């Protein structure tokens, strides 16, 4: 009787031991797999802090490049000292209070020294009809702000006969070409009846008239 009871107890112990081993070795197919991370693997650590816990990796965006625009400085403003005041440099008008009127300014070498001279045609304010023109030449080798006039004004020698009014200036082979309208002995300033053409050449300390031509002017209505 004792032997039989002992056998039963041993059999029960064996069954319990077998069940425990089977339970320890069983796996749950529905459970998430376990992951074991080593201390140096970096898996399961927050890359931002180095501590435990996963975190989304951070991406540092480069700072935007600022575009710089270089603007050219504005050109210097012209002042009265930057260029000659021709109305004050040419000969004054003969009558008191009569204003100078600059008709044309032309630059070019007319003295043969390789520097650009300045040719200025001017007339005077007229209350009726017109006032004859004069032409003055200023030396390009002198002070550009206060240039020196070369010789005497041109066309003055033709004022009595032609009463010319300049309509154009030119430089050809160092000579000054002049276009003008004027009056014949039969014409009047109210109705100029001539087209005039002159050429002046630099000689000595001034300029000399070397050619003159004329043609009929436009008819007045």
C-alpha positions as CSV (number, residue, x, y, z in Angstrom):
1,X,0.0,0.0,0.0
2,X,2.8,2.4,0.8
3,X,4.7,1.4,-2.4
4,X,1.6,2.1,-4.5
5,X,1.0,5.5,-3.0
6,X,4.6,6.5,-3.6
7,X,4.5,5.5,-7.2
8,X,1.4,7.6,-7.7
9,X,3.1,10.6,-6.1
10,X,6.2,10.2,-8.4
11,X,4.0,10.0,-11.4
12,X,2.2,13.2,-10.5
13,X,5.5,15.0,-10.0
14,X,6.7,13.9,-13.4
15,X,3.5,15.1,-15.1
16,X,3.8,18.6,-13.5
17,X,7.5,18.9,-14.5
18,X,6.7,18.0,-18.1
19,X,3.9,20.5,-18.2
20,X,6.1,23.3,-16.8
21,X,8.8,22.6,-19.4
22,X,6.3,22.6,-22.2
23,X,4.9,26.0,-21.0
24,X,8.3,27.5,-20.7
25,X,9.3,26.5,-24.3
26,X,6.0,27.5,-26.0
27,X,5.8,30.8,-28.1
28,X,2.9,33.1,-28.9
29,X,2.7,33.5,-32.6
30,X,0.6,36.6,-32.2
31,X,3.0,38.5,-29.9
32,X,5.4,41.1,-31.2
33,X,9.0,39.8,-31.4
34,X,11.3,41.1,-28.7
35,X,14.4,43.0,-29.7
36,X,17.5,43.0,-27.6
37,X,19.7,46.0,-28.2
38,X,23.3,46.3,-27.0
39,X,24.6,49.3,-25.3
40,X,26.6,50.4,-28.3
41,X,24.2,49.6,-31.2
42,X,22.3,52.8,-31.0
43,X,19.0,51.0,-31.7
44,X,16.3,52.1,-29.4
45,X,18.1,55.3,-28.4
46,X,17.0,58.8,-29.1
47,X,19.6,60.2,-31.6
48,X,18.8,63.8,-30.4
49,X,19.5,63.1,-26.7
50,X,21.4,59.9,-26.7
51,X,19.0,58.5,-24.1
52,X,16.6,55.5,-24.3
53,X,13.5,55.7,-26.5
54,X,13.1,55.8,-30.2
55,X,12.6,59.1,-31.9
56,X,12.3,60.2,-35.5
57,X,15.6,61.3,-37.0
58,X,15.9,65.0,-37.3
59,X,17.2,66.7,-40.5
60,X,18.9,70.1,-40.2
61,X,18.0,72.3,-43.2
62,X,20.7,74.6,-44.5
63,X,20.1,78.3,-43.9
64,X,18.7,80.0,-47.0
65,X,21.3,81.9,-49.0
66,X,20.6,85.6,-49.1
67,X,20.9,87.1,-52.5
68,X,22.7,90.4,-52.7
69,X,22.1,92.9,-55.4
70,X,24.8,95.4,-56.3
71,X,23.4,98.6,-57.7
72,X,25.7,100.9,-59.7
73,X,26.0,104.3,-58.1
74,X,24.0,107.0,-60.0
75,X,26.0,109.2,-62.3
76,X,27.2,112.5,-60.8
77,X,24.8,115.3,-61.4
78,X,25.9,118.1,-63.7
79,X,26.4,121.4,-62.1
80,X,27.1,124.8,-63.5
81,X,30.8,124.3,-62.8
82,X,30.8,121.0,-64.7
83,X,30.2,122.6,-68.1
84,X,30.7,126.1,-69.5
85,X,27.8,128.6,-69.4
86,X,28.0,129.6,-73.0
87,X,25.4,132.3,-72.7
88,X,27.7,134.1,-70.3
89,X,31.0,133.3,-72.2
90,X,30.0,134.6,-75.7
91,X,29.9,138.3,-76.5
92,X,27.0,140.2,-74.9
93,X,24.2,141.5,-77.1
94,X,24.6,145.2,-78.1
95,X,21.4,146.5,-76.6
96,X,20.8,146.9,-72.9
97,X,18.7,144.1,-71.5
98,X,18.9,142.1,-74.8
99,X,19.2,138.4,-74.0
100,X,21.7,136.0,-75.7
101,X,20.2,133.0,-77.5
102,X,22.5,130.0,-78.1
103,X,21.7,128.4,-81.4
104,X,24.1,125.5,-81.7
105,X,27.2,124.1,-80.0
106,X,29.6,121.9,-81.9
107,X,32.9,120.3,-80.9
108,X,35.9,119.3,-83.1
109,X,39.5,120.1,-83.8
110,X,39.7,123.2,-86.0
111,X,43.1,124.5,-84.9
112,X,45.1,121.3,-85.8
113,X,46.5,120.7,-82.3
114,X,44.7,117.4,-81.8
115,X,42.3,118.8,-79.2
116,X,38.5,119.3,-79.6
117,X,37.6,123.0,-79.8
118,X,34.1,124.3,-79.3
119,X,32.2,126.3,-81.9
120,X,29.2,128.3,-80.5
121,X,26.6,130.0,-82.7
122,X,24.6,132.7,-81.0
123,X,22.0,135.3,-81.8
124,X,20.2,137.9,-79.7
125,X,16.6,138.3,-78.6
126,X,14.7,140.4,-81.2
127,X,11.4,142.2,-80.7
128,X,10.6,142.0,-84.4
129,X,11.9,139.8,-87.3
130,X,15.4,138.4,-86.3
131,X,18.9,139.4,-85.2
132,X,22.0,138.3,-87.2
133,X,24.1,135.4,-85.7
134,X,27.7,135.4,-84.7
135,X,30.0,132.3,-84.2
136,X,32.7,132.1,-81.6
137,X,35.4,129.4,-81.4
138,X,36.9,128.4,-78.0
139,X,40.3,126.8,-77.6
140,X,40.2,123.1,-76.5
141,X,43.6,123.5,-74.9
142,X,42.3,126.1,-72.4
143,X,40.4,125.7,-69.2
144,X,37.3,123.6,-70.1
145,X,35.2,125.6,-67.5
146,X,36.5,129.0,-68.6
147,X,37.7,128.4,-72.2
148,X,39.6,131.0,-74.1
149,X,38.0,132.4,-77.3
150,X,40.2,132.2,-80.4
151,X,40.2,135.4,-82.5
152,X,37.1,137.5,-83.2
153,X,33.5,136.3,-83.7
154,X,32.8,134.9,-87.2
155,X,30.1,136.2,-89.6
156,X,30.4,139.8,-88.2
157,X,32.0,140.8,-91.5
158,X,28.9,139.6,-93.4
159,X,26.3,141.3,-91.1
160,X,25.9,144.4,-93.3
161,X,25.6,142.5,-96.6
162,X,23.9,139.2,-95.7
163,X,22.4,139.6,-92.2
164,X,22.9,135.8,-91.7
165,X,21.1,133.6,-89.2
166,X,22.8,130.3,-88.6
167,X,20.8,127.1,-89.3
168,X,23.7,124.6,-89.1
169,X,27.3,124.1,-88.3
170,X,29.8,121.4,-89.5
171,X,33.5,120.6,-89.4
172,X,35.2,119.2,-92.5
173,X,39.0,118.8,-92.9
174,X,39.5,121.2,-90.0
175,X,37.3,123.9,-91.6
176,X,34.1,125.3,-90.1
177,X,31.1,125.0,-92.4
178,X,28.1,127.3,-91.8
179,X,24.6,127.2,-93.2
180,X,22.4,130.2,-92.8
181,X,19.5,132.2,-94.2
182,X,19.8,135.9,-94.9
183,X,18.6,138.9,-96.9
184,X,19.7,140.4,-100.2
185,X,19.6,144.2,-100.8
186,X,16.1,143.5,-102.1
187,X,15.0,141.5,-99.1
188,X,14.1,142.3,-95.5
189,X,14.5,140.6,-92.2
190,X,10.8,140.0,-92.1
191,X,11.3,137.9,-95.3
192,X,14.8,136.5,-95.8
193,X,15.4,135.7,-99.4
194,X,18.8,134.0,-99.4
195,X,20.3,130.6,-98.4
196,X,23.9,131.1,-97.5
197,X,26.9,128.9,-97.1
198,X,30.3,129.8,-95.6
199,X,33.6,128.1,-94.8
200,X,36.1,129.4,-92.3
201,X,39.7,128.3,-91.9
202,X,42.1,128.8,-88.9
203,X,44.8,131.2,-89.8
204,X,47.2,132.9,-87.4
205,X,45.4,133.9,-84.3
206,X,41.9,133.6,-85.7
207,X,39.7,132.4,-88.5
208,X,39.3,133.7,-92.1
209,X,36.4,133.4,-94.4
210,X,37.7,131.3,-97.4
211,X,34.5,130.5,-99.2
212,X,31.0,131.9,-99.6
213,X,28.0,130.7,-101.7
214,X,24.3,131.6,-101.8
215,X,21.0,130.5,-103.4
216,X,17.5,131.7,-103.4
217,X,15.6,131.3,-100.2
218,X,12.1,130.2,-99.6
219,X,9.3,132.5,-100.7
220,X,7.4,134.3,-98.0
221,X,3.6,134.1,-98.0
